[in-house]
Amino acid sequence: MYLPEVQWPFADGMLTLVIRANGDADALTSATRKAIWSVDRNQPILRIAPVCARAVAQPS
């Protein structure tokens, strides 16, 4: 879902990007940083954290 920043409802101004993928999380982290910084080198990236499939609730 795309939501323009000007319509972001939270006062902190922080946006979240979630990527679902299989494979090496470290390689994906590096590729994600490079992709973001290729658009805006000054864009801060505060945290990249993997979420294990086991930690995500599954539909019953």
C-alpha positions in Angstrom: 0.0 0.0 0.0 1.4 3.4 -1.0 0.7 6.3 1.4 2.3 9.7 0.5 4.3 11.2 3.3 2.1 14.2 3.5 -0.8 11.9 4.4 1.2 10.0 7.1 -1.0 10.2 10.2 1.8 9.9 12.8 3.5 13.0 14.3 6.9 11.4 14.6 7.3 11.5 10.8 9.0 8.1 10.7 8.0 5.8 7.8 8.4 2.0 7.8 9.4 -0.2 4.9 8.6 -3.9 5.2 10.2 -6.4 2.7 9.2 -10.0 2.5 11.8 -12.2 1.0 13.6 -15.5 1.3 17.3 -15.8 1.6 20.2 -14.1 3.3 18.9 -11.2 5.5 22.4 -9.6 5.6 22.6 -9.4 1.8 19.0 -8.0 1.7 19.9 -5.4 4.3 22.9 -4.2 2.2 20.9 -4.1 -1.0 18.1 -2.2 0.7 20.4 0.5 2.0 22.0 0.8 -1.4 18.6 1.1 -3.1 17.4 3.8 -0.7 20.7 5.8 -0.9 20.8 5.6 -4.7 17.6 7.8 -4.6 18.6 10.0 -1.7 22.1 9.7 -0.1 21.0 11.8 2.8 18.0 9.7 3.7 18.5 8.4 7.3 18.0 4.7 7.9 17.5 4.3 11.6 17.1 0.6 11.9 16.9 -2.5 9.7 15.8 -5.6 11.6 14.9 -9.1 10.4 11.6 -10.6 11.4 11.7 -14.4 11.5 8.8 -16.2 10.0 8.3 -18.1 13.2 7.7 -14.7 15.0 4.9 -13.7 12.6 1.4 -14.9 13.4 0.0 -17.2 10.8 -3.7 -17.3 9.8 -5.6 -20.1 11.4 
